[in-house]
Amino acid sequence: MKTPTRGQKNLNRRTFLQRAGAVVGGAVVAPTLIPSSALGADGAVAPSERIVLGGIGIGNRGGYDLSCFLPEPGVQFVAICDVKQARRLAVKKIADDLYGNQDCVMYRDLHDLLARPDIDAVLIATGPNWHATAAILAANAGKDVYCEKPCTKNIAQSLALAEAFRRTGCVFQAGTQRRSLPNFEFAAHLARSGKLGKLRTLYAHPAGLACEMSGWLPAQPEPPKDEVDWDLYLGPAAWRPYNKRLLDGFNFEKGGGFVGAFGGGGCLEWGSHCVDQCQWANDADRTAAVEYWPEGNELHALYANGVKLILRNEGWLPLGSCPVRYEGDAGWVETGDNGELAASPASLIAGPRVRIAGYPANFHIRDFLACVRSRGQTRANADTACWSHITCHAANIALFLGRKVKFDPVKCEFPGDEEANRLRSEALREPWRVI
């Protein structure tokens, strides 16, 4: 039997409340007196609308995300899973201090958290090595997922992630929160609406354009398992001896770790934000570029509709981090994390606009919570994340091979290119084979 969705569960609960005054056995029964707070009156959130949340891998970025979830009405955080004891204790203290109790439960193994039937959704903010595997396991357990980026390590994982959420009907939101910020949305609107004329070139800031093999550092004595579970930290990644620098993100500092890695490597860190924006501007949320090639210090790509994508680290206006630029026959627009826009002609951005500096996740998290309740599609749903990540992965493959590659988005392969095709996936360490 298929596990009912959260929406179905809520419908049953609502129906029960609505029928509190029903006719039973031919007699009219006096309705049960239900407090107004239980029905969502007086600003309270009805129990049927409350979202019970768990966290998996909550460190620096995850801690920020959690700080955005906790103030939202109707969210109750009940459990933390992390391979590091210090993080488990820190997150438990945050939750217990907020609620004035000791109820937040700590887990080392995510299977134990996912087995809880009372948990509706999970925040996944582990390292990239675990993102896709944890998200697929969560979907299989019937949980909705807010997952930090990069969400996948390769093309095969991207496709498996999208398939899992289509199959289960669970809600997914990638942590590409710029999809929910007004300046990025306005820039994408100018491109999509034809205000720039025929779209010609998209520019994305990847931050990293180096694809290296994952590192191997000297073995150090492993801490006690309850303090740091090294085997669980490795998860699906190829085995390596314990080394604290690997535990603390050594691969990410080098920008490497492309094959058999802890991270996605290359352009995935910022690219999963900026390339995602370019996909959006190009109405390409269900496809990927078809050609990729390194050119000097840049990576160039071409979509089937003739629009060019350029990943570059230099040449940007001073508009903050994570900049994007869209150019068409009739004008261009550029924006970044300071919330401002620049455009030519200037009339494209004339008039009052909301300006939000930085890259807060609050709006993106509210979109996720609204979709958990409505069962709608989020702004950065699993299919959208799948294709923006595939474009980044294909770009990484061209960078790693140092040559042009051609990609077929229908078959999701590099036609006749055995060397490139081998890089679409990687061997997963047992027993983490979920794709």
Order of alpha helices (4+ residues) and beta strands (2+ residues): alpha-beta-beta-beta-alpha-beta-alpha-beta-alpha-beta-alpha-beta-alpha-beta-alpha-beta-alpha-alpha-alpha-alpha-beta-beta-beta-beta-beta-beta-alpha-alpha-beta-alpha
